[in-house]
Amino acid sequence: MRAFLACECLVFAVLVCCLPARADETGRPTGENCLVASPPVTAGEVLDQGTTLRVYPRAKDIARKYTGCQSRWRWEKDRWQLAKVVSIIEGEPMTAWSPAVSVITCLYDKGKLIQGEAANCPEPQSLILKSRASGCLDKIQRVAAQGGNKSPSVPGCEPE
């Protein structure tokens, strides 16, 4: 039992001490792309329950060894509002933070939830969000309106 507790403490210490992405006083992760105030023009787009999300950086631009964050914004009250920040360490999503909660409630390791309630935490495979290129949602809506197809295929607008 004592060895188990020592091992558990060591794992926690390694996680806390060695994570390159840190958090500020609100719990928001800090590091590369973690404090981006609003979506850049190169941010991707995702349609989520009828609402457009902007995503930066896009999943296709996150290298296997990337350490930083992927942020998501939702259009509310006539401006882009930060919805979620996912911290990533060497290509693996580690935490999901939301300003609505303002603390990191979900902690992951190698694709498994290790802290937080499964009912309140996103599935690990959904943390790094694939998105379409900027402007694609408008193109898809125009093509759909012209041809009556609800989900037309538009070249260059695949989620990636």
Secondary structure, DSSP 4 states (H G I P E B T S, - for coil): -HHHHHHHHHHHHHHHHH-SSEE-TTS-EESTTTS--S--TT-EEEEETTEEEEEES-GGG--TT--EEEEEEEEETTEEEEEEEEEEETTEEEEEE-TTT-S--EEEETTEEEES-GGGS--GGGSS---BPTTHHHHHHHHHHHH--SS---TT----
